[in-house]
């Protein structure tokens, strides 16, 4: 048989074995399909070079829009900050936590230590990981500290610990070189609005162990506890008792209303103490006070089903005004038209609900909808995660329904919570965990109609749906992908098992415990919908599954993007990537926890261009399913391949071709004795020696400035016996 053409259909097929998937592609990375042929994807470049391009935390949502003068903006919400990208630079517009503002705090430093303790004049509600900035730092005791007021004023810090209800610690860039001192108590503490934890967490709630409480084992305090009578805590690590009979060697004690843990015990004392554990407060305790062993809480259990959602955002624009809602939190606005807007912080929305799952703008009729929100505005404890409230038309501050406005509410009934929402051309699709609803403006007196369009088709994560090409595409909570184009349909998907199960995909399958991290984005340039997700072995996004809606084909890969925005405003797609602490530093926030975000422009060149202008190659590859001669329909014959003729629509630089041969489907495929073969635009044919019952072809590249688009191959192949 001379120059046999091996046709390979577009798209990945991971539902079948590599032999059953004959005539398809079975694996690859950094590739897409266009006009039926695979090609390497385009490159990407950091939009801002240097450390100024690095944002603190993990970006959870991105939104692009234009103002009334045609200026382009991108808003990025991370788990730590809210930022505007404008004309090549970033601007911090993070709102301040006005409920936790504090004046008259003290700064305490310690010789040889970078840790600084801030003591507030009253109890604060700050937590470890919160961002704070300071103002009005006063003078220090002369000569006793190496720090000056400028080291604190208008400088950002991440809180390291909360020793007491009135103290927190920060980390300075350098250690104290003086003797250590306390300033005069003039410091003002300006906390950033907290946005929630970085990671999604399961397993809260108690398991089957004993609940905490009285044990019946008691002693009496021998001396005033740490000589602490004012409730500010003390520095001691030992508590003296009349006896420790019945006390475990390590545990927790209860003195009045304070819980104290310890790590050691003698006959008349406990040692290694930590004050005010389990959410209690430090207090003074008198000599002779009763000390009781406090029994441990049961172990946390996944069976409880309690989930702590990660920090997340919903970003939208009302005209030119940015609407930013912190997941299960407040809604903020930012107007680019005000004087000095880029140096002005976002502010709390006027008369808006203070706790919502998300918000979304109904563009055509100009209403702002708050989803999973308060039944009583201003009362966060009234949050109902199936309740929707919307503003009056053309009025962001009026949410009280009257006979003369279009404000209103409605309650969804299928599911336990609203998960997310997506805007279509003239409608909004609202998703619960079990169903999806069509919301359309109809005008007074009802304002909106709402109709359930599907059950058992709930959304997997807040950002797991996107509007593209006149339809809404989403990742379903029960597994599978769906589309709404007037009706709801399940998409045929030949990589479904690979994405939704770990049995066939190993560690590359979806980590369902990180479902709220999923982010769907459209690449209009190539008719693609991308879903970025965390794999089974990861707690951060590290995989992508792509649907080409023009060609109805699927692919998968390792492109890791925490957010993605298409090319509707900017000419190219924007995307964010999270880098760990070994890849970046973020000096703007002192003591910031590991990792940062970089903003990329995609479909630029053929390489990866980083914040320092360095470039590396994008190592793309694609592998076909196995094929055989099948002369008698039983795969018994070996075949011999002596040459092949490559066919590329376009090739820049080099590409690498490998012929993979195999004796049996379950055996490990081996590269042919000759090869891999390097080819370029002038390569006409390749002579080789490859022998096996089965064969496959792999196309790859490893160098800078390389790209390729495959056509087909012709192989010089003949039968070569049964052994």
N, C-alpha and C positions, 0 to 999 in steps of 0.2 A: 504494500500500500504506500503510495507516494504522496507526500504533502497533503495529509488529511487535515481538514479544517475542524477545529474543536470549538464549537459555539458555546458561549457562556452567557447566560441570561443576567441582566443587571440585578443588583441587590444581594443582601446576605440571606442565606438560608441556614439557620441554626436550629431548626426544629428537627432536622433529619440527621442521620449519620453522614459522614463525608462521602461515603459511597452512594447512599441514597440521594444525596444532593448533587449527583452528577449533572453537569451542565449549569451549575450555579457557583457563586462565590460563597465561601464558608467562614472566612475570617479576614480581618484587616484592621488597620488603624490609620487615622488621618487621611481617609479617602472619602470621596463622594461619587455619585453617579449623575451623569449628564448625557442626554441623548443616548441612553442605553449603555454607556461605556464608563468604566471607573477612571478616576483621576485623583491625583494628589490635591488636597485642599490648599487654599491660599494661606499666606503667612499672616503674622500679626506683629504689631509694634506698640510699645508703651507710648501713651499719648503725652505724658509729661516725664521728662528725664530727671534723674537725680532723686534724692530722698523726698523731695516735695511731691513726687508722684505716688508715694506710699500712704495709704490711709490706715488708720488704726482699726483693727478688728476685721470681721468677716462681713462683706457686703451681702445684704439680704434682699434688697430690691434696688432697681435702677429705673429711672424714667427720664425721657427726653421730650422737650417741647420748645416752642418758639414764643417769644413775647409779641406784643402788638407792633413792635418795630422790626420784627424779623430776626431778632437776636436768638441764637440757639443756646440752650442750657441742658445740662444733664444733672439730675439729682441722684445721689447715692446715699442710701441708709445702711449703716453697719450696725453691729451690736454695741458700738461705742459712740459713734458720731453720725451727724447728718451733714452732708457736704454737697456743695455745688461745684460742678466743673463748668468753666466758662473761658473760652478762648485760650486754651492751653494751660490753665492754672486751676487749683482747687481753693475753695473758700469755705471755711468752717461756719456753718449756720446752726450748729447744735443748740437747741433751746436749753435754758437754764431751769433747774428744778427750784422754782420759786417757793415751793412749799417747804423746802429744807434749807433755805438761806440762813446763815448764821453770822452774827457779828461778835466782835470782842473775843476772838479765840487766842490761845497761847501757842507758841512754837517752842518745843523742847528738843534740844539736840544733845547728842552723846559723843564724847571724844572717840575718834576712830571708827565711827559708825556712819553709814549712809542713811540709816533709818531715823526719821524725824517723827515725833509724836505731836499731833494737833489736838488740843483740848478745847472743846467748845463750851460756851457759857451755859448751855442747856443740852438736854439729851437730843441726839440726832437720830435720823433714820437711815443713815448711809450704810452701804454694804461693801464688802470686799469686791474690787473690780470696778466700782463707780469711778467716774472721772470728776475731778475737782480743779478749780482754779481759785486763786486768791487775789485779794486787793487789800490795800492799807496796811501792809506789813510794816510794823513799827521798828524802832531801834532795838538793838540787842545790848546786853550788858557789855560794856566796852572791852574789846580785846579778847573776850572769852569764846567767840565763835568765828569761824572762817566764812560763814554765810553772811550775805547782806540782803536787804529788802528786795532788791531786784531779782534775787534767786527764787522768789516766791510770787511776787506780784505779776499777774497776767501770764503765769506759767502753768501748763497743764500737768497734772499728776494722776496716776492711777492708784487708788487706795489699796494698800497691801494687807491690812488687818484691822479688826475692830476690837481692841482690848476691852473697852468698857462702853457703856451707853453714851458717854461724853467724850470719848477719844477715838482717834483713828490714826494710822501710821501711813507715811508716804516714803518714797525712796528717792534720795537725791542722786544726781549724777556722780558726785564725788563725796568722800567721807569727811566728816567733821575733823578739823585739825586743831581746834581750840580745846578748851577744857569742857565744853558743853555748857549750855545755858538755856534760859527761858526768856522770851521777849516780853514786852509789857502788856500783852493782851489786847492789842488793837486790830488783830488780823480779822478780815472778813472772808468767810468761806462761801464760794459760789459753786455749788455742785452742778454738773451737767445732768440733764434728765436721764434717768436710768432706763435702759431699753430691754433688759432681760438677759438670760444666760446665753453663752456662745453655742452650747450644744443642746440638742434635744435629749431629755432624760426620762427614762421609764423607771418604774419600781418604787415610787413613793407610796406611802401607806405602810401599815404594819403587817407582818407575817403572823406565824402561828406561835411565836414565843410569848412569854409572859408580858403583860402590859406593865408599864412603869407605875410605881407607887410605893406605899409603905411596906417595909419588910418586917417590922417588929423588932429589929436589932437596933438598939440605941446606945448612946453614951452622952456625956455632958462635956461642954467646952471648958477647957482648963485655961482660963485667961481670955480676955477680949480678943476676938479673932483679928489677928494682924494689927492690933491696936487701931482698928478701922472703925471709927464711929461716925464718919461723915459720908459714907457711901461712895467714896471715890476709889476704893481699891487700895491694895498695898503690894509691896514687893516681896513678901515672904513666900516660902514654898512649903512650909511645915505648919500643921495645925496640931496643937497639944490637946489631948483628951484625958479623961480619967481612966479610960480603958478602951482597948480595941477588940475585946473578946467578941467573937462572932462576925467580925469584919472580914470581908475578903481582902486579899493582898492588893487588889486593884479594883476600883469601882467608882461609885458616885455617892456622895452624901447630901442630905438636905438639912440646911440650917435656916430656921424661919422659912422664908420664901425663896432662898437662894440655893441653887444646885451647884455643887463643887465636885469636880473629878479629881482623882488621885492615882498615883502609879506605884506607891509603896506603903508599907505599914510596919510599925514597931509595936511594942506592947502598950505604949501610951501616946502614940502619935501616928499621923498619916503624912506622907511626904509626896513631893512632885505634884502639887495641887495646881489646878486651873480654875480660876474663879468664874462664876456666872455662866455656866454651860447650859445647853438645851433651851436657849432663849430667855433665861432668867437674868436679873439685874444684880450687880454688886450692891451690898448693903452692909451696915455695921451690925455686929452681933455681940451681945453681952456675955460676960463670964457666967458659966453655968447654963448657957442655952442648950437645949436638946439638939443632939446630932443624931440623925437617923440614916441608916443605910437605905439608899434609894435603889429599888430593883430596876434592872435594865429593860429597856423597850425591846419588843420583838424585832427580828430581822426584817429589813425591807423585802418586799415580795413583789415580783412581776405580776402575780395573780391579781393584785389589786387593780391593775389596769389604769392607774393614775399616771398621767403624762404631764411633764413640765415642758411646755413649748419653748423653743429657742427664741431669741430676739428676732423680730421680723418687722417688716414695714409693708405698707401699701402706699404707693406714691402715685399721684395723678395731678392734673392741672385743671383748674376752674378758670377758663379764659387764660390769662397769663399768670395767675396765682397758683403757686405750688400748694397742694394739699398732701400732708404727710401724717399718716396715722400709725402710731406704734402699736403692734399687735397686742390686743387685750389691754390697750392703754389709751393715751390721749391723742387728740388730733391737733396738728399745728399748721400754720399757714406762713408763707413767705412770698412777698410781692417784689418782683425784680424791678418794678417801676419807681419805687420809693428812693429818695436820695440816699446814697451810700448803701444800697441794698446788699452788695457783696460783702460788706463788713457788718451787716445787721443780722441778728439771730432770728430764727423762726420763732413765732409767738403762738401761745395757746389760742385756739380758735374761739371766737366770741360766741358764748351761749351754746357751744357744741357739747355733745356728750363727752364725758371724761373717761369712758371705758368702752371700747369697741374692738371687735375682732379685726375689722378693716373698714375702709371707706372707698367709695367709687363715685365718679361723676357721671351723670347721665347727660351727655354732651348736647344732644339736640334740644332738650328742653331746659337745661341748666338747673338741675337739682343735684344736691349732694346727698348720697345715701350712706348711712352708717349701718353696718351689718354686724349682727351679734352684739347688740348694744344695750344701753340702759333703758329700762322702762320708765324710770324717773331721771330726767336729765340732772346731772350733777351728783347723783348717788351711785357710785361705782358698785355698791353691794347689790344694786337692782339689775345688774347685767344679766340679760337673757340671751344666750348664744344662738337662739333661733328667732330673734326679734330684729326687725328692720325699722329704722326711723329715717325720714328724709326731710330736707329743708323745704322752705317756700321757694318757688321759682324766682331766680335772680336775687336770692337773699340767703347768704351763707350763715346768718346769725339768727334766723327765725325757724324754730322747729316745733312750735306749738300750733296744732291744727285749729283753724277757725273757719267760719263760713266765708271769709273773704280772702283766704290764702290757699295754697296748694300743698302745704306741709301735711305730713301724715305718717302713719305707721302700718305695718302688717306683720303677722306672725306666720312663720312656716311650720309645717306639721309633720314632715317626713324626715326623720333623723334626730340626732341629739345636739348637733351644733353646725353652724355655718362654717365652712372651711375656706371658701374663696369665691371670687367672682371675676368675670371677664366681659368686656364690652364688645358687642358686635356692631354691625353697621347702624342699626336703629333699635337695638335691644341690649339687654344685659342678661347674661346667664349667671345665676346664683347657684352655687353648689353647697349642699350639706354633705355629711359623711355617708349618706345613703342615696341621695336623689339630686336632681337638678331642676331648676325652675327658670322659666322664661319671663322676664320682667320687661314690659313695654309701656311707654308713655301714652296715655289715652286722653289726658286733659281732665278738667273738672267735670263732675264732682269727685271722681275716684283717683285722679292723677295718674296712677299706674295700674295696669292689669298684671296679674301674676298667675302663671299656669305651670303646673308640674308637667314636665315633658318626658321624664324618665325616673323610674325607681331602680334601685340596685345598680346605680351608675354614679356613685358618689366620687368626689375628688380626693386624690391621695394626699395632696399638700396644697398650701395656700397659693403657691405659684406654679402648680403643675398643669395649668391650662393656659392656652394662648389662642388669639384670633388670627387666622391667616387665610387668605384666598377665599373670603366669603363664608368661612366656617370656623367653628370653635373646636379645637383639638385638646384632649386631656388624657391624663394618666389616671386610670380608675383605681379606687380603693380596694376592690375585690380582684385586682389583676386585670391586665389588658388595657388597650387604648381605645378611645371613643372619639366620635366626631358628631357635631350637631350642625347640619346644613338645612334645617327646617324640620328634620326628625333626628333622633338619636340613633346612631348605629355603632356597633363594634367594628373596629378596623381589623381586617385580616393582617396578621403580623407574623412573619417568619423568624423573628428573634424573641418572641414573647416568653418562651420558657427560659431562655438565656437571661433575660432581664428580671423576670418575676420569681424565679426559683434559684436556689443554690445547688440543687441536686445535679443539674446538668451544667451549670455555669461556674461551679466552685465559688471562689471568693469574689467573682465578678458580678454575681447576682445582686439585686437590690437589697440594701439594708433597710428593712421596713421600720426599724427603730429610729431612723433618721429621715422619715418620709417628709417632714416639714421643711427639709433643706432642698427638696427637688425644685428645679427652676426650669420652666419652659420658655424658649425664645425662638423667634422666627428669623430666618435668613432669607429675605425676599429675593436677593440676588440669585439664589440657586434653588428656590422653591422648597426650602427645608424647614421643618420644625425640629428643634433640638430639645431633648429632655436631659438635663444634667442631674446626676444622682450620686449618692454615696453607695459604694459597693459593700458587700457583706463584711469585709475585713476593714472597713474604714468608717470613721465618724464625720468625715468631711467629704465634699463632692470630689470624685475622682474618675467618673465615667460619664459617657454620653450615649444616648440612643437617638437616632435620627430617622425621621420619616420624610421622604421626598414625595410631596403630594402631587407633583406634576407627573412623575413616572411611577408612583405607587410602589416604591421600593424602600427597604429598610437597611440601615447599617449601624454599627456600634463602634466605639473607640474609647480612648483614654483622655480625650480633651476634657480638662477640668475647669469649669467656669461656674462661679457662684451666682452670677447674674448675666443676662444677655439682653441686649436691646437691638432691634433691627435697624434698617437703613431708611426709615420713613422721614427722619429729621436730618440726620447726618448722612453723608453719602455711603458710608460703610458701617457695618455692625460694630457696636461697642460691647465689651464684655469685661468682667472682673475676674481676677484669679486671686486665690488666697495663698500666700507664701508663709512657710513656717519660720521659726526664729533662726534657723540655720541659713536661710536664704535672704533675710532682710532684717533691718533694724528700723525702728521708728522713733527717732530721737525727740520728736516734738512733744510726746507724752512721756514724762519721766516715770520709769517703773512699769511701763505698759507690758501686759502679758504677751506671751509668744505670738508671733504672727502679724501679718499686715496684708493689705489689699493693694493690687496694682490694676490700673485701668488700661485695657488694650483696645486698639483699633484693629479689626480683622479684615481679611481679604486684601492684605497689603504685602506685595512681594511674595517671596517663597520661603522666608526664614522666620525665626523667632528673634525679635529685637527687644532687649531688656532695658531697664531704667538707666543703665550705665552705657547704653549704646552698643554693648556687645551683642553678637549674633551667634546663634547656633542653628543647625539644620533641623528641619522637621522630618523625622525618620518615618516615612509612610510605607505601608506594605499592604498587599492584598493577596489572598491565597484561594485558589479554586478548589472545588470538590474533586474527588478522584474520578478518573475515567478509565475504561478498559476497552479491549478490542471487541469483547462480547460476541465472538464468532458463533458460539453455540448457545449463548444465553446463560452460561453458567460461570463465566469468569475464570475458566480453567487455563486458558492460554496465557503464557508470558508474551510480552511485546518488547521489541527493541526499537529505540528512538535514536536515529543517527544524526539528525539535524532538525533545526526548526527555523522558521522565518518569522521574525517579529513584525508587528504592525502597530504603529503608534500614530494617532492623529496629531499629537504634538509632543515633543520631548525637548527639554532644556537641560544641558549638562548630561549627566549619565543616569541610567537606570540599571538595576541589577536583576537578572533573571535566574531563578533556580528551578530545576526540574526535580520534583520529589517523586520517588518510586517506592513501591510497597509490594510485598508478597501476599499479604492478607489484610482485610479491612481492620482487624484489631491490632495489627502490628504497628510499630512506630515507623512512619515514613522516613526515608533516608534521602539525602541529597545525592544526585547522580555523581559518579566518580569525577567527571569534569564539571566545572562550575563552582560557585555561581559565575555567571557570565555578565560582564559589563558591556552595555550597549549604549549607543548614542544615535543621533539623527542620521548618521551615515551607515549604520550597521545593516547589512543586507541579509545575512544568514549567520547561523552559529552551528558549527559541527560539534556533536556531542556523542556520548555513549551512555545511554540510560536503558536499563532492563528491569522489568518487573511486571506483575500481573496488573498492577494499578499505577497510575501516574497522576500528578497534579502539577500545577505551575504556580509559582510565587513571583510577584513583581514587587520591587522595593527600591528605596534610595536612601543614602546615608550622608550625602554631601551637601554643602551650602549651595544655594542658588539652583537647586535642581527641581524640576517639575516634569510631570508626564501625564499623558492621557492615552489610555490603551485603546487599541482597535480589536484585533484578534490575532491568533497564531495559527500557523500551519506547521504540522509535524510530519517528518519523514519517518513513518512507523510501519513495522511489519510484524507478522506472527513469528514467534521464536520458541515454539514447543511448549510442552506441558510441564517441564521440569527446569 
